[in-house]
Structures are given as C-alpha cells and as structure tokens.
Amino acid sequence: MNLASLDIFVFAIYVIAVVAMGCWFVRKSDNTSEFMAAGGALPGWAVGLSIFGTFLSSNTFLGVPGKTYGTNFNAFVFSLTLPIAAWFATRYFIPFYRNSGEISAYHHLEMKFGLWARTYAVVCYLLTQIARMGAILFGVALGLYALTGWDVTTIIIATGILVTFYTLLGGIEAVIWTDVVQSIVLMGGAILVFALLILGMPEGPSQAFTIAASANKFSLGSWALNFTEPTVWVLLLYGTFINLNNFGIDQSFVQRYHTAKDERSAKRALWLGALLYVPISLLFFMIGAVLFSYYDAHPEMLQEVRLQVAAESQAEPLSPAELETKAASLTDAEIGDKVLPHFIANQLPVGLAGLLIAAIFAAAMSSVDTSLNSSATIILKDIYQRYWDRTPSERISMLVLRIATVATGIIGTGVAVALIGVKSILDAWWILQGIFAGGLLGLFLLGIISRYPRGHRAITAVVIGLLVIAWMTFSPNMEQLPEVLRNPLHANMIIVVGTLTIFLVGLVVAPPLKPAADIPIEHEEKKNS
C-alpha cells in the first residue's frame, strides 16, 4: 500500500499530538505520588477509559476480526465474563487495596506468607509485562507493515521510543489521559470500518448479516458440558479466572484504583472500563463476521487475499498453477488475519486509511505505556525499597522510577525485535509464563482468606499447583506418556485448575480461623516481624 500524502499527514498529526500531550504532564509528575498515582485525584471516567484502553491492543484490532472470520463468536464469551469479575473486584479487591495504603499489588503477600511470595509475584509480573510489551510492539509492527510496507524493525523501535518518552516524562497521568484519547480514536476507527463494510455490500446492509448467519458466524460455540474443547462453559471459566487475575493481582489495574480520587470513583472506573469493553469487543467480532460476508460477496478480492497468503507461506516461489492450487486449499482460519489489513489497504478512501492506522497504533500505545509505568512502580516499591533503601529521598525515588521506565522500554523493544521471524520463541514463552504466573491468583485468594501468615504451608500449595500446571501444559505433547496420564482438558482450563489447586490445597493445609477482613494490617506486620 502506498499511502497518500493526506493519510501520512493524518497519522503524523495523531502521533505528534499524543506524544506532546503525554509530555505536557511532565509539570505534574515531579514527585513519586504524582508519577505513580497522579496524586489520587483523577476523575473516575478518565480512569475507566484508561482501564478499557489497557484491555485492548493492536492485536485485538487486527486479531479478533481475523479470529471471527475463521471461526465464530466463541471467543466473545470471554468478554461476557468481565462484568462477573468487575462485580467481585468492586466488592472485595478495590476496598482491600484502597484500605491497605500500599500502591504495590504484592506488598501484602509478604505480610501474609513472607518475602518469597512477594518476590515470586514481582518476578512473574515483570517478566509477563516485558513479554507483553514485546508481543504488542511486534504485533503492531506486523500490522503496519501489512498496511504500509514500512520496515518492521523501524516500526518497533520508533514505537518503543515514542511510548517510553512520553511515559518517562508524564508518569501515570500521561498514561491515563493519552489512553482516554487513544480509546476514543480506537472506537472511532472500529465504527468506521464496520460502517464501510455493511454499506459496501452489493445488496445492502442486510446481506452482510444474512451471509454471516448462514455461515454460522454468530454462534457462541457448543453448550455441551465438555471441558476438552473450547465450549461456552470452558470460555466462561477461563474468562472469569483470567479477569479475576487482571482485576485482583495485575499491578497495572491495582495502580489505577489508587489514581481515582476516592473508592467510589475507583469502583465506577472499573465498571466503566469493564462494561464498555463488552459492546466494543462485540463490535470487533461483528467486523470479523461482516468481513466474511463482504469478501464472500466480492470473490475477486477474496482470491487476492488467498493468493497473497499462499505466496507468503512458501519459502520458494511457486508457478502460477501451483499458487492457484495452494490458494484454493487454504481454510478461512488460515487467511483470517490478512483480510482486515487487505480491506483497509484497498477499500478505504484517502485520509481514512491514515485514521485507521492511527487507531491501530493507538491500541498498541495504550497497552505499552501501561506496562511501562506499572513495571517502574514495582521496581521502585518491591525491589529497590525492599532490598536496598526502605526510605529513599524523593530525588532518588524519582531517579529509580525514570531509570526503570527507560530500562523496561529498552528491554521490551528488544524483545519485540528478537521476535521478528521467530514466532516459536513467542509460543514457548507464553507456555513458560503460564506455568510460573498461573499460580498467582490462587496465592492471592489464599492470602485474602488466611487468618495468620503460614509461609511454609503456602509454599506447599504453590509447589503442588505449579506441578499441576506444568503437567497440564506439557503432558499432551509427551508421546512417551501413556494416554491415560496425559492432560485431557482444553488448554484454557490450565489457569482454572491451577488456581483452584493452590487455593484448595492451601485451605486444607492452613484453614482460616477467622475472616481476613477482621485482621488489621498493622497486626499482620507485627506478627510477621
């Protein structure tokens, strides 16, 4: 795609405006309270849009429509679990964190179980965020490459520098207010694509829904009580546990609870972010379904995509006849991720393509800036102040925050560059990350309900839980194991079973004597010391 001058202008103006806006908050981020929590004075609606923006990424913008194109609405069940997790979080998690007075999501784990639990959680979180930044930067670079032809490495490095720069200067307030703008741009871009798709149908908008419905695109999947396949019940369990993990122990969310001016605003913010995500994610699924209809009604465009995917999948060039044969054999799932970029590149009017590219870029920036700021906060509170200097001066604390922001940005960008052309590394990392971080939610829930610190018993629960997670992850691919000893459950059940294992084993070896809410934090600290 050769971008028109107007498209480049629209995209450039957007990037300049967002970076300038983020840098403007440098005047309000000259102390740790402002840098990490914006002084606890932000309106709930802004925090809510930031939470919403954190959930979405460029991978969502391009990946969800591609997934729907190739399958159906099954993955939308995940979105339906957000209100469930939000209710639990507003009832228990937000009051817990707001009353603790600690901005770190992992401080209380040391009070309950000892330093090992806090360190374990911090290491898992930092590694997860670095991998997340790398995956998002790599994803947006692939998307922009498909749309513009720009060099992938250049896109990754430029994006990493820009996001790190305004996050470094503006702190959490820059993150939240730029997320507000980027969320609006992202929603506008999605609405624009959907409108152009249904209005471009040869027989009118109703044809888009008729074709998609006949292809079963609107199905949520099987309702059978089968946990070996991605049924509705598996997705419901998976989504509930993942989102409890997000709202309960993810530093990027916990930190936002502290930026709101009071507990009531924090709860409203979470409800806004969760409830807004449901219809917007539905819109992305609708885009995927309507894309299927649009390309079904325009077979010449569908053939272009098939030929493109067939050519890219071969190391050696194919003859025209071989290419045609290969293209004809491709499934909808194999071409799904390429359809939306093809539509944007070939069907959008001049100027609107620049807006859509800006929207995709916005989705990436609103996810990466969150990881940068929350990781820097964890490095200061849980590493530097815990291991080196418990009461550093404001100058030293700000220096640590800024160095941590830059270092995290450099490492995350480096991971994205390393992923170019080596997708197996990404797949392997997510498997390992699931093993080491999969037990955090169980440990967190155990910490809330436990009466007194029982570190050695919690270690027992975590070790058993991690062994179960490792078995569930690796046993399906271990051919030397008898079939009866392999995990029969779907991969989405790993976090469910792992979390429940740690929680239930912890309750058996260390049953609570009284509700945790009866215990003042000061008493916990004295007991632990």
C-alpha positions, 0 to 999 in steps of 0.5 A, spaced: 500 500 500 502 506 498 499 511 502 497 518 500 500 524 502 493 526 506 493 519 510 501 520 512 499 527 514 493 524 518 497 519 522 503 524 523 498 529 526 495 523 531 502 521 533 505 528 534 499 530 538 499 524 543 506 524 544 506 532 546 500 531 550 503 525 554 509 530 555 505 536 557 504 532 564 511 532 565 509 539 570 505 534 574 509 528 575 515 531 579 514 527 585 513 519 586 505 520 588 504 524 582 508 519 577 505 513 580 498 515 582 497 522 579 496 524 586 489 520 587 485 525 584 483 523 577 476 523 575 473 516 575 471 516 567 478 518 565 480 512 569 475 507 566 477 509 559 484 508 561 482 501 564 478 499 557 484 502 553 489 497 557 484 491 555 485 492 548 491 492 543 493 492 536 492 485 536 485 485 538 484 490 532 487 486 527 486 479 531 479 478 533 476 480 526 481 475 523 479 470 529 471 471 527 472 470 520 475 463 521 471 461 526 465 464 530 463 468 536 466 463 541 471 467 543 466 473 545 464 469 551 470 471 554 468 478 554 461 476 557 465 474 563 468 481 565 462 484 568 462 477 573 469 479 575 468 487 575 462 485 580 467 481 585 473 486 584 468 492 586 466 488 592 472 485 595 479 487 591 478 495 590 476 496 598 482 491 600 487 495 596 484 502 597 484 500 605 491 497 605 495 504 603 500 500 599 500 502 591 504 495 590 499 489 588 504 484 592 506 488 598 501 484 602 503 477 600 509 478 604 505 480 610 501 474 609 506 468 607 513 472 607 518 475 602 518 469 597 511 470 595 512 477 594 518 476 590 515 470 586 509 475 584 514 481 582 518 476 578 512 473 574 509 480 573 515 483 570 517 478 566 509 477 563 509 485 562 516 485 558 513 479 554 507 483 553 510 489 551 514 485 546 508 481 543 504 488 542 510 492 539 511 486 534 504 485 533 503 492 531 509 492 527 506 486 523 500 490 522 503 496 519 507 493 515 501 489 512 498 496 511 504 500 509 510 496 507 514 500 512 520 496 515 518 492 521 524 493 525 523 501 524 516 500 526 518 497 533 523 501 535 520 508 533 514 505 537 518 503 543 521 510 543 515 514 542 511 510 548 517 510 553 518 518 552 512 520 553 511 515 559 518 517 562 516 524 562 508 524 564 508 518 569 501 515 570 497 521 568 500 521 561 498 514 561 491 515 563 489 521 559 493 519 552 489 512 553 482 516 554 484 519 547 487 513 544 480 509 546 476 514 543 480 514 536 480 506 537 472 506 537 472 511 532 476 507 527 472 500 529 465 504 527 468 506 521 470 500 518 464 496 520 460 502 517 464 501 510 463 494 510 455 493 511 454 499 506 459 496 501 455 490 500 452 489 493 445 488 496 445 492 502 446 492 509 442 486 510 446 481 506 452 482 510 448 479 516 444 474 512 451 471 509 454 471 516 448 467 519 448 462 514 455 461 515 454 460 522 458 466 524 454 468 530 454 462 534 457 462 541 460 455 540 457 448 543 453 448 550 455 441 551 458 440 558 465 438 555 471 441 558 476 438 552 474 443 547 473 450 547 465 450 549 461 456 552 462 453 559 470 452 558 470 460 555 466 462 561 471 459 566 477 461 563 474 468 562 472 469 569 479 466 572 483 470 567 479 477 569 479 475 576 487 475 575 487 482 571 482 485 576 485 482 583 493 481 582 495 485 575 499 491 578 497 495 572 489 495 574 491 495 582 495 502 580 489 505 577 484 504 583 489 508 587 489 514 581 481 515 582 480 520 587 476 516 592 473 508 592 467 510 589 470 513 583 475 507 583 469 502 583 465 506 577 472 506 573 472 499 573 465 498 571 466 503 566 472 500 563 469 493 564 462 494 561 464 498 555 469 493 553 463 488 552 459 492 546 466 494 543 469 487 543 462 485 540 463 490 535 470 487 533 467 480 532 461 483 528 467 486 523 470 479 523 463 476 521 461 482 516 468 481 513 466 474 511 460 476 508 463 482 504 469 478 501 464 472 500 460 477 496 466 480 492 470 473 490 475 477 486 478 480 492 477 474 496 482 470 491 487 476 492 487 475 499 488 467 498 493 468 493 497 473 497 497 468 503 499 462 499 505 466 496 507 468 503 507 461 506 512 458 501 519 459 502 520 458 494 516 461 489 511 457 486 508 457 478 502 460 477 498 453 477 501 451 483 499 458 487 492 457 484 492 450 487 495 452 494 490 458 494 484 454 493 486 449 499 487 454 504 481 454 510 478 461 512 482 460 519 488 460 515 487 467 511 483 470 517 488 475 519 490 478 512 483 480 510 482 486 515 489 489 513 487 487 505 480 491 506 483 497 509 489 497 504 484 497 498 477 499 500 478 505 504 478 512 501 484 517 502 485 520 509 481 514 512 486 509 511 491 514 515 485 514 521 485 507 521 492 506 522 492 511 527 487 507 531 491 501 530 497 504 533 493 507 538 491 500 541 498 498 541 500 505 545 495 504 550 497 497 552 505 499 552 505 505 556 501 501 561 506 496 562 511 501 562 509 505 568 506 499 572 513 495 571 517 502 574 512 502 580 514 495 582 521 496 581 521 502 585 516 499 591 518 491 591 525 491 589 529 497 590 525 499 597 525 492 599 532 490 598 536 496 598 533 503 601 526 502 605 526 510 605 529 513 599 529 521 598 524 523 593 530 525 588 532 518 588 525 515 588 524 519 582 531 517 579 529 509 580 522 510 577 525 514 570 531 509 570 526 503 570 521 506 565 527 507 560 530 500 562 523 496 561 522 500 554 529 498 552 528 491 554 521 490 551 523 493 544 528 488 544 524 483 545 519 485 540 525 485 535 528 478 537 521 476 535 521 478 528 521 471 524 521 467 530 514 466 532 516 459 536 520 463 541 513 467 542 509 460 543 514 457 548 514 463 552 507 464 553 507 456 555 513 458 560 509 464 563 503 460 564 506 455 568 510 460 573 504 466 573 498 461 573 499 460 580 498 467 582 491 468 583 490 462 587 496 465 592 492 471 592 485 468 594 489 464 599 492 470 602 485 474 602 482 468 606 488 466 611 487 468 618 495 468 620 501 468 615 503 460 614 509 461 609 511 454 609 504 451 608 503 456 602 509 454 599 506 447 599 500 449 595 504 453 590 509 447 589 503 442 588 499 447 583 505 449 579 506 441 578 499 441 576 500 446 571 506 444 568 503 437 567 497 440 564 501 444 559 506 439 557 503 432 558 499 432 551 505 433 547 509 427 551 508 421 546 512 417 551 506 418 556 501 413 556 494 416 554 491 415 560 496 420 564 496 425 559 492 432 560 485 431 557 482 438 558 482 444 553 488 448 554 484 454 557 482 450 563 490 450 565 489 457 569 482 454 572 485 448 575 491 451 577 488 456 581 483 452 584 489 447 586 493 452 590 487 455 593 484 448 595 490 445 597 492 451 601 485 451 605 486 444 607 493 445 609 492 452 613 484 453 614 482 460 616 480 461 623 477 467 622 475 472 616 481 476 613 477 482 613 477 482 621 485 482 621 488 489 621 494 490 617 498 493 622 497 486 626 499 482 620 506 486 620 507 485 627 506 478 627 510 477 621 516 481 624 
